[in-house]
Amino acid sequence: MAGFPFDAPPDGYRSHAGGLGLSAPDGGRLLYLPEDRAVPTDGRHDVVLMDLLDRPERLGELRRAGSADDATVVVATGLDHRIRSERELNRRLRLWGALSVPDGTELEITPGRGLTAASRPLGAPDAGIGAAREPGPWRALLLGGSRSGKSAEAELRLAGEPYVTYVATGPAGAGDGEWAARVRAHRERRPAHWATAETTDLVTAIGAATTPLLIDGLGTWLTAVFDEHGAWEGDRAPVAAACDALVAAWRQAPRPVVAVSDEVGMGVVPATASGRAFRDALGRLNERLAAESEYVALVVAGRPLEL
């Protein structure tokens, strides 16, 4: 970006954040955040220019630090072929509440209010209501097979949020090196500023949520329910009751929630009665949660197919 770092600002302007930002005479504040610079914590900005393609979670960090809020206009820079298509780029930017604009675009910003109508790019909201950040679906369900990319897509959806609680329903992997490696890979991939709750009590986790939730995943949760009630060979009524309670909690979720679940209806028929019972229970649970969700997608080879 021309003029960066802002160590010699134009007349009437001041630099701040170690040369990352400019403060205008009208009180407006602009921040240019390169990938290799730390997120500043010296107050909110009206405009943020940043590369979002490799590490979109830095936008969540920025919002968490108070350097950006819902009225901040976030403009993506460094756009290239790291994203497979313009359509996919725009989909991700909408999830994160950011804009892409052609080179040379002039944006007119009202400090504390966002874009004015005169400079609003295509797809941006009306003047006076802030940036491009749109309220996402309250409840989103992502289905997919093994290694389909469903977990990565769930994390992508919440990358721009300042506060997220990751609800891990599976075991930590003690005594199972291969499973422990999977868990470790998930932990390393998700943003460091996210909170983590390792629990199978999803009803409480959803009902007590104070941040958006990412639940990963419902298949391991249902396995734990089968184990807890000895339902593989015994009475399965407690499993049905647990699913009823989860659906009710999902319906009344106080914060946005994204859940990952296994699509079990496309494989071979399980050879055992217990396997068939699990498949049927998870399939019915997926169907019921989908009916209560504003957004449902099947993830195949890393690509979400909205249902």
ROVEX-240093 format. One record per residue (C-alpha): y, z, x; residue number from 1; residue in three letters. Coordinates in steps of 0.2 Angstrom, whole numbers, m for minus. Example, Ala and Ser with C-alpha at 12.3 -4.5 7.8 and 13.67 -1.06 7.14 Angstrom:
// ROVEX-240093
@yy: m22 zz: 39 xx: 62 resi: 1 resn: ala
@yy: m5 zz: 36 xx: 68 resi: 2 resn: ser
***
This chain:
// ROVEX-240093
@yy: 0 zz: 0 xx: 0 resi: 1 resn: met
@yy: 17 zz: m5 xx: 7 resi: 2 resn: ala
@yy: 28 zz: 9 xx: 12 resi: 3 resn: gly
@yy: 14 zz: 22 xx: 14 resi: 4 resn: phe
@yy: 15 zz: 35 xx: 21 resi: 5 resn: pro
@yy: 31 zz: 39 xx: 12 resi: 6 resn: phe
@yy: 40 zz: 47 xx: 27 resi: 7 resn: asp
@yy: 56 zz: 37 xx: 25 resi: 8 resn: ala
@yy: 58 zz: 36 xx: 6 resi: 9 resn: pro
@yy: 72 zz: 26 xx: m2 resi: 10 resn: pro
@yy: 89 zz: 33 xx: m5 resi: 11 resn: asp
@yy: 88 zz: 47 xx: m19 resi: 12 resn: gly
@yy: 69 zz: 49 xx: m17 resi: 13 resn: tyr
@yy: 60 zz: 63 xx: m8 resi: 14 resn: arg
@yy: 42 zz: 62 xx: m1 resi: 15 resn: ser
@yy: 30 zz: 76 xx: m4 resi: 16 resn: his
@yy: 12 zz: 80 xx: m2 resi: 17 resn: ala
@yy: 12 zz: 76 xx: 16 resi: 18 resn: gly
@yy: 19 zz: 59 xx: 13 resi: 19 resn: gly
@yy: 7 zz: 55 xx: m1 resi: 20 resn: leu
@yy: 19 zz: 56 xx: m14 resi: 21 resn: gly
@yy: 37 zz: 51 xx: m20 resi: 22 resn: leu
@yy: 48 zz: 61 xx: m31 resi: 23 resn: ser
@yy: 61 zz: 50 xx: m41 resi: 24 resn: ala
@yy: 79 zz: 55 xx: m45 resi: 25 resn: pro
@yy: 74 zz: 57 xx: m64 resi: 26 resn: asp
@yy: 60 zz: 69 xx: m59 resi: 27 resn: gly
@yy: 46 zz: 57 xx: m60 resi: 28 resn: gly
@yy: 32 zz: 59 xx: m47 resi: 29 resn: arg
@yy: 21 zz: 46 xx: m40 resi: 30 resn: leu
@yy: 5 zz: 49 xx: m29 resi: 31 resn: leu
@yy: m5 zz: 37 xx: m18 resi: 32 resn: tyr
@yy: m21 zz: 45 xx: m14 resi: 33 resn: leu
@yy: m31 zz: 36 xx: 0 resi: 34 resn: pro
@yy: m50 zz: 39 xx: 0 resi: 35 resn: glu
@yy: m49 zz: 49 xx: 17 resi: 36 resn: asp
@yy: m35 zz: 61 xx: 11 resi: 37 resn: arg
@yy: m38 zz: 78 xx: 2 resi: 38 resn: ala
@yy: m32 zz: 80 xx: m16 resi: 39 resn: val
@yy: m15 zz: 88 xx: m16 resi: 40 resn: pro
@yy: m11 zz: 104 xx: m26 resi: 41 resn: thr
@yy: 8 zz: 104 xx: m26 resi: 42 resn: asp
@yy: 10 zz: 100 xx: m45 resi: 43 resn: gly
@yy: 7 zz: 86 xx: m57 resi: 44 resn: arg
@yy: 11 zz: 67 xx: m55 resi: 45 resn: his
@yy: 17 zz: 54 xx: m68 resi: 46 resn: asp
@yy: 8 zz: 40 xx: m59 resi: 47 resn: val
@yy: m7 zz: 41 xx: m47 resi: 48 resn: val
@yy: m14 zz: 26 xx: m37 resi: 49 resn: leu
@yy: m31 zz: 28 xx: m30 resi: 50 resn: met
@yy: m47 zz: 19 xx: m26 resi: 51 resn: asp
@yy: m60 zz: 25 xx: m40 resi: 52 resn: leu
@yy: m75 zz: 14 xx: m36 resi: 53 resn: leu
@yy: m85 zz: 24 xx: m24 resi: 54 resn: asp
@yy: m80 zz: 41 xx: m28 resi: 55 resn: arg
@yy: m73 zz: 42 xx: m46 resi: 56 resn: pro
@yy: m76 zz: 61 xx: m46 resi: 57 resn: glu
@yy: m60 zz: 63 xx: m35 resi: 58 resn: arg
@yy: m51 zz: 59 xx: m51 resi: 59 resn: leu
@yy: m59 zz: 74 xx: m59 resi: 60 resn: gly
@yy: m54 zz: 84 xx: m43 resi: 61 resn: glu
@yy: m36 zz: 78 xx: m45 resi: 62 resn: leu
@yy: m36 zz: 84 xx: m63 resi: 63 resn: arg
@yy: m44 zz: 100 xx: m59 resi: 64 resn: arg
@yy: m31 zz: 104 xx: m46 resi: 65 resn: ala
@yy: m17 zz: 100 xx: m59 resi: 66 resn: gly
@yy: m11 zz: 85 xx: m49 resi: 67 resn: ser
@yy: m14 zz: 74 xx: m64 resi: 68 resn: ala
@yy: m16 zz: 77 xx: m83 resi: 69 resn: asp
@yy: m18 zz: 67 xx: m99 resi: 70 resn: asp
@yy: m1 zz: 60 xx: m98 resi: 71 resn: ala
@yy: m3 zz: 54 xx: m80 resi: 72 resn: thr
@yy: m5 zz: 35 xx: m78 resi: 73 resn: val
@yy: m20 zz: 32 xx: m66 resi: 74 resn: val
@yy: m20 zz: 15 xx: m58 resi: 75 resn: val
@yy: m36 zz: 9 xx: m49 resi: 76 resn: ala
@yy: m33 zz: 1 xx: m32 resi: 77 resn: thr
@yy: m44 zz: m8 xx: m20 resi: 78 resn: gly
@yy: m53 zz: m17 xx: m33 resi: 79 resn: leu
@yy: m66 zz: m29 xx: m27 resi: 80 resn: asp
@yy: m84 zz: m34 xx: m29 resi: 81 resn: his
@yy: m92 zz: m16 xx: m28 resi: 82 resn: arg
@yy: m93 zz: m17 xx: m47 resi: 83 resn: ile
@yy: m103 zz: m31 xx: m54 resi: 84 resn: arg
@yy: m91 zz: m39 xx: m66 resi: 85 resn: ser
@yy: m74 zz: m37 xx: m74 resi: 86 resn: glu
@yy: m82 zz: m31 xx: m90 resi: 87 resn: arg
@yy: m91 zz: m17 xx: m81 resi: 88 resn: glu
@yy: m76 zz: m12 xx: m71 resi: 89 resn: leu
@yy: m65 zz: m10 xx: m87 resi: 90 resn: asn
@yy: m79 zz: 0 xx: m96 resi: 91 resn: arg
@yy: m79 zz: 12 xx: m81 resi: 92 resn: arg
@yy: m60 zz: 13 xx: m81 resi: 93 resn: leu
@yy: m60 zz: 17 xx: m99 resi: 94 resn: arg
@yy: m73 zz: 31 xx: m97 resi: 95 resn: leu
@yy: m62 zz: 39 xx: m83 resi: 96 resn: trp
@yy: m45 zz: 36 xx: m91 resi: 97 resn: gly
@yy: m38 zz: 24 xx: m79 resi: 98 resn: ala
@yy: m30 zz: 6 xx: m78 resi: 99 resn: leu
@yy: m32 zz: m9 xx: m68 resi: 100 resn: ser
@yy: m16 zz: m20 xx: m67 resi: 101 resn: val
@yy: m13 zz: m37 xx: m58 resi: 102 resn: pro
@yy: m4 zz: m37 xx: m42 resi: 103 resn: asp
@yy: 15 zz: m37 xx: m44 resi: 104 resn: gly
@yy: 14 zz: m28 xx: m61 resi: 105 resn: thr
@yy: 29 zz: m17 xx: m65 resi: 106 resn: glu
@yy: 25 zz: m1 xx: m74 resi: 107 resn: leu
@yy: 39 zz: 8 xx: m83 resi: 108 resn: glu
@yy: 35 zz: 27 xx: m84 resi: 109 resn: ile
@yy: 44 zz: 41 xx: m94 resi: 110 resn: thr
@yy: 41 zz: 57 xx: m84 resi: 111 resn: pro
@yy: 29 zz: 68 xx: m93 resi: 112 resn: gly
@yy: 26 zz: 55 xx: m107 resi: 113 resn: arg
@yy: 17 zz: 40 xx: m98 resi: 114 resn: gly
@yy: 19 zz: 22 xx: m101 resi: 115 resn: leu
@yy: 34 zz: 14 xx: m111 resi: 116 resn: thr
@yy: 30 zz: 0 xx: m123 resi: 117 resn: ala
@yy: 39 zz: m12 xx: m112 resi: 118 resn: ala
@yy: 27 zz: m11 xx: m98 resi: 119 resn: ser
@yy: 11 zz: m7 xx: m107 resi: 120 resn: arg
@yy: m3 zz: m17 xx: m99 resi: 121 resn: pro
@yy: m16 zz: m25 xx: m111 resi: 122 resn: leu
@yy: m28 zz: m11 xx: m117 resi: 123 resn: gly
@yy: m16 zz: 3 xx: m113 resi: 124 resn: ala
@yy: m11 zz: 15 xx: m127 resi: 125 resn: pro
@yy: 5 zz: 15 xx: m136 resi: 126 resn: asp
@yy: 21 zz: 22 xx: m128 resi: 127 resn: ala
@yy: 23 zz: 41 xx: m128 resi: 128 resn: gly
@yy: 5 zz: 46 xx: m129 resi: 129 resn: ile
@yy: 1 zz: 46 xx: m110 resi: 130 resn: gly
@yy: m10 zz: 35 xx: m100 resi: 131 resn: ala
@yy: m26 zz: 25 xx: m104 resi: 132 resn: ala
@yy: m37 zz: 41 xx: m106 resi: 133 resn: arg
@yy: m46 zz: 39 xx: m122 resi: 134 resn: glu
@yy: m56 zz: 53 xx: m131 resi: 135 resn: pro
@yy: m74 zz: 49 xx: m127 resi: 136 resn: gly
@yy: m88 zz: 51 xx: m139 resi: 137 resn: pro
@yy: m91 zz: 70 xx: m143 resi: 138 resn: trp
@yy: m110 zz: 68 xx: m142 resi: 139 resn: arg
@yy: m119 zz: 55 xx: m131 resi: 140 resn: ala
@yy: m137 zz: 52 xx: m129 resi: 141 resn: leu
@yy: m144 zz: 41 xx: m114 resi: 142 resn: leu
@yy: m162 zz: 36 xx: m115 resi: 143 resn: leu
@yy: m172 zz: 27 xx: m102 resi: 144 resn: gly
@yy: m188 zz: 26 xx: m93 resi: 145 resn: gly
@yy: m192 zz: 33 xx: m76 resi: 146 resn: ser
@yy: m180 zz: 28 xx: m62 resi: 147 resn: arg
@yy: m170 zz: 18 xx: m75 resi: 148 resn: ser
@yy: m153 zz: 25 xx: m69 resi: 149 resn: gly
@yy: m150 zz: 35 xx: m85 resi: 150 resn: lys
@yy: m145 zz: 51 xx: m75 resi: 151 resn: ser
@yy: m133 zz: 41 xx: m64 resi: 152 resn: ala
@yy: m125 zz: 34 xx: m80 resi: 153 resn: glu
@yy: m123 zz: 51 xx: m87 resi: 154 resn: ala
@yy: m114 zz: 57 xx: m72 resi: 155 resn: glu
@yy: m103 zz: 42 xx: m71 resi: 156 resn: leu
@yy: m98 zz: 45 xx: m89 resi: 157 resn: arg
@yy: m91 zz: 62 xx: m85 resi: 158 resn: leu
@yy: m84 zz: 58 xx: m67 resi: 159 resn: ala
@yy: m66 zz: 59 xx: m72 resi: 160 resn: gly
@yy: m67 zz: 76 xx: m80 resi: 161 resn: glu
@yy: m59 zz: 91 xx: m71 resi: 162 resn: pro
@yy: m73 zz: 103 xx: m77 resi: 163 resn: tyr
@yy: m91 zz: 99 xx: m81 resi: 164 resn: val
@yy: m106 zz: 110 xx: m82 resi: 165 resn: thr
@yy: m123 zz: 102 xx: m77 resi: 166 resn: tyr
@yy: m137 zz: 109 xx: m87 resi: 167 resn: val
@yy: m153 zz: 107 xx: m77 resi: 168 resn: ala
@yy: m169 zz: 110 xx: m88 resi: 169 resn: thr
@yy: m182 zz: 107 xx: m75 resi: 170 resn: gly
@yy: m190 zz: 118 xx: m62 resi: 171 resn: pro
@yy: m183 zz: 120 xx: m45 resi: 172 resn: ala
@yy: m198 zz: 113 xx: m37 resi: 173 resn: gly
@yy: m205 zz: 128 xx: m28 resi: 174 resn: ala
@yy: m222 zz: 123 xx: m21 resi: 175 resn: gly
@yy: m220 zz: 105 xx: m25 resi: 176 resn: asp
@yy: m211 zz: 96 xx: m11 resi: 177 resn: gly
@yy: m210 zz: 79 xx: m20 resi: 178 resn: glu
@yy: m201 zz: 87 xx: m35 resi: 179 resn: trp
@yy: m190 zz: 98 xx: m24 resi: 180 resn: ala
@yy: m184 zz: 82 xx: m16 resi: 181 resn: ala
@yy: m180 zz: 75 xx: m33 resi: 182 resn: arg
@yy: m170 zz: 90 xx: m37 resi: 183 resn: val
@yy: m161 zz: 90 xx: m20 resi: 184 resn: arg
@yy: m156 zz: 72 xx: m23 resi: 185 resn: ala
@yy: m149 zz: 76 xx: m40 resi: 186 resn: his
@yy: m139 zz: 90 xx: m33 resi: 187 resn: arg
@yy: m132 zz: 80 xx: m18 resi: 188 resn: glu
@yy: m127 zz: 66 xx: m29 resi: 189 resn: arg
@yy: m117 zz: 75 xx: m42 resi: 190 resn: arg
@yy: m99 zz: 81 xx: m39 resi: 191 resn: pro
@yy: m97 zz: 97 xx: m29 resi: 192 resn: ala
@yy: m84 zz: 104 xx: m41 resi: 193 resn: his
@yy: m96 zz: 104 xx: m56 resi: 194 resn: trp
@yy: m104 zz: 120 xx: m61 resi: 195 resn: ala
@yy: m123 zz: 121 xx: m63 resi: 196 resn: thr
@yy: m133 zz: 130 xx: m75 resi: 197 resn: ala
@yy: m152 zz: 130 xx: m73 resi: 198 resn: glu
@yy: m159 zz: 135 xx: m90 resi: 199 resn: thr
@yy: m170 zz: 129 xx: m104 resi: 200 resn: thr
@yy: m160 zz: 139 xx: m117 resi: 201 resn: asp
@yy: m151 zz: 124 xx: m123 resi: 202 resn: leu
@yy: m146 zz: 131 xx: m140 resi: 203 resn: val
@yy: m136 zz: 145 xx: m131 resi: 204 resn: thr
@yy: m129 zz: 133 xx: m117 resi: 205 resn: ala
@yy: m122 zz: 121 xx: m130 resi: 206 resn: ile
@yy: m116 zz: 134 xx: m142 resi: 207 resn: gly
@yy: m107 zz: 144 xx: m128 resi: 208 resn: ala
@yy: m100 zz: 129 xx: m119 resi: 209 resn: ala
@yy: m82 zz: 130 xx: m113 resi: 210 resn: thr
@yy: m83 zz: 113 xx: m103 resi: 211 resn: thr
@yy: m91 zz: 96 xx: m106 resi: 212 resn: pro
@yy: m110 zz: 97 xx: m103 resi: 213 resn: leu
@yy: m122 zz: 86 xx: m95 resi: 214 resn: leu
@yy: m140 zz: 90 xx: m100 resi: 215 resn: ile
@yy: m153 zz: 83 xx: m89 resi: 216 resn: asp
@yy: m165 zz: 81 xx: m97 resi: 217 resn: gly
@yy: m173 zz: 83 xx: m113 resi: 218 resn: leu
@yy: m191 zz: 78 xx: m107 resi: 219 resn: gly
@yy: m192 zz: 93 xx: m95 resi: 220 resn: thr
@yy: m185 zz: 104 xx: m108 resi: 221 resn: trp
@yy: m198 zz: 99 xx: m121 resi: 222 resn: leu
@yy: m211 zz: 102 xx: m108 resi: 223 resn: thr
@yy: m205 zz: 120 xx: m105 resi: 224 resn: ala
@yy: m206 zz: 123 xx: m124 resi: 225 resn: val
@yy: m224 zz: 117 xx: m125 resi: 226 resn: phe
@yy: m228 zz: 128 xx: m110 resi: 227 resn: asp
@yy: m219 zz: 143 xx: m117 resi: 228 resn: glu
@yy: m228 zz: 143 xx: m134 resi: 229 resn: his
@yy: m245 zz: 137 xx: m127 resi: 230 resn: gly
@yy: m243 zz: 122 xx: m138 resi: 231 resn: ala
@yy: m253 zz: 109 xx: m128 resi: 232 resn: trp
@yy: m269 zz: 114 xx: m137 resi: 233 resn: glu
@yy: m263 zz: 127 xx: m149 resi: 234 resn: gly
@yy: m250 zz: 129 xx: m163 resi: 235 resn: asp
@yy: m236 zz: 117 xx: m162 resi: 236 resn: arg
@yy: m225 zz: 124 xx: m176 resi: 237 resn: ala
@yy: m214 zz: 133 xx: m163 resi: 238 resn: pro
@yy: m211 zz: 117 xx: m155 resi: 239 resn: val
@yy: m204 zz: 110 xx: m171 resi: 240 resn: ala
@yy: m194 zz: 125 xx: m174 resi: 241 resn: ala
@yy: m186 zz: 124 xx: m156 resi: 242 resn: ala
@yy: m182 zz: 106 xx: m159 resi: 243 resn: cys
@yy: m174 zz: 110 xx: m176 resi: 244 resn: asp
@yy: m163 zz: 123 xx: m167 resi: 245 resn: ala
@yy: m158 zz: 111 xx: m154 resi: 246 resn: leu
@yy: m153 zz: 97 xx: m166 resi: 247 resn: val
@yy: m142 zz: 110 xx: m176 resi: 248 resn: ala
@yy: m134 zz: 116 xx: m160 resi: 249 resn: ala
@yy: m131 zz: 97 xx: m155 resi: 250 resn: trp
@yy: m123 zz: 94 xx: m172 resi: 251 resn: arg
@yy: m111 zz: 108 xx: m169 resi: 252 resn: gln
@yy: m107 zz: 107 xx: m151 resi: 253 resn: ala
@yy: m90 zz: 114 xx: m147 resi: 254 resn: pro
@yy: m87 zz: 103 xx: m132 resi: 255 resn: arg
@yy: m92 zz: 85 xx: m127 resi: 256 resn: pro
@yy: m110 zz: 84 xx: m122 resi: 257 resn: val
@yy: m120 zz: 70 xx: m114 resi: 258 resn: val
@yy: m139 zz: 72 xx: m114 resi: 259 resn: ala
@yy: m152 zz: 62 xx: m104 resi: 260 resn: val
@yy: m169 zz: 59 xx: m112 resi: 261 resn: ser
@yy: m185 zz: 49 xx: m108 resi: 262 resn: asp
@yy: m189 zz: 34 xx: m119 resi: 263 resn: glu
@yy: m207 zz: 37 xx: m123 resi: 264 resn: val
@yy: m211 zz: 23 xx: m135 resi: 265 resn: gly
@yy: m214 zz: 9 xx: m124 resi: 266 resn: met
@yy: m229 zz: 14 xx: m113 resi: 267 resn: gly
@yy: m247 zz: 15 xx: m116 resi: 268 resn: val
@yy: m254 zz: 27 xx: m129 resi: 269 resn: val
@yy: m258 zz: 44 xx: m120 resi: 270 resn: pro
@yy: m277 zz: 47 xx: m118 resi: 271 resn: ala
@yy: m276 zz: 65 xx: m123 resi: 272 resn: thr
@yy: m271 zz: 73 xx: m139 resi: 273 resn: ala
@yy: m259 zz: 84 xx: m130 resi: 274 resn: ser
@yy: m251 zz: 69 xx: m122 resi: 275 resn: gly
@yy: m249 zz: 61 xx: m139 resi: 276 resn: arg
@yy: m242 zz: 76 xx: m147 resi: 277 resn: ala
@yy: m229 zz: 77 xx: m133 resi: 278 resn: phe
@yy: m224 zz: 59 xx: m135 resi: 279 resn: arg
@yy: m223 zz: 61 xx: m154 resi: 280 resn: asp
@yy: m212 zz: 76 xx: m152 resi: 281 resn: ala
@yy: m200 zz: 69 xx: m139 resi: 282 resn: leu
@yy: m199 zz: 53 xx: m149 resi: 283 resn: gly
@yy: m194 zz: 62 xx: m165 resi: 284 resn: arg
@yy: m182 zz: 73 xx: m156 resi: 285 resn: leu
@yy: m173 zz: 57 xx: m148 resi: 286 resn: asn
@yy: m172 zz: 49 xx: m165 resi: 287 resn: glu
@yy: m164 zz: 65 xx: m173 resi: 288 resn: arg
@yy: m152 zz: 68 xx: m159 resi: 289 resn: leu
@yy: m147 zz: 49 xx: m159 resi: 290 resn: ala
@yy: m143 zz: 51 xx: m178 resi: 291 resn: ala
@yy: m131 zz: 65 xx: m174 resi: 292 resn: glu
@yy: m123 zz: 56 xx: m159 resi: 293 resn: ser
@yy: m107 zz: 45 xx: m158 resi: 294 resn: glu
@yy: m114 zz: 36 xx: m143 resi: 295 resn: tyr
@yy: m132 zz: 31 xx: m139 resi: 296 resn: val
@yy: m138 zz: 19 xx: m126 resi: 297 resn: ala
@yy: m154 zz: 14 xx: m118 resi: 298 resn: leu
@yy: m153 zz: 12 xx: m99 resi: 299 resn: val
@yy: m163 zz: m2 xx: m91 resi: 300 resn: val
@yy: m162 zz: m6 xx: m72 resi: 301 resn: ala
@yy: m146 zz: 4 xx: m71 resi: 302 resn: gly
@yy: m138 zz: m5 xx: m86 resi: 303 resn: arg
@yy: m133 zz: 4 xx: m102 resi: 304 resn: pro
@yy: m138 zz: m6 xx: m118 resi: 305 resn: leu
@yy: m128 zz: 2 xx: m132 resi: 306 resn: glu
@yy: m138 zz: 5 xx: m147 resi: 307 resn: leu
***
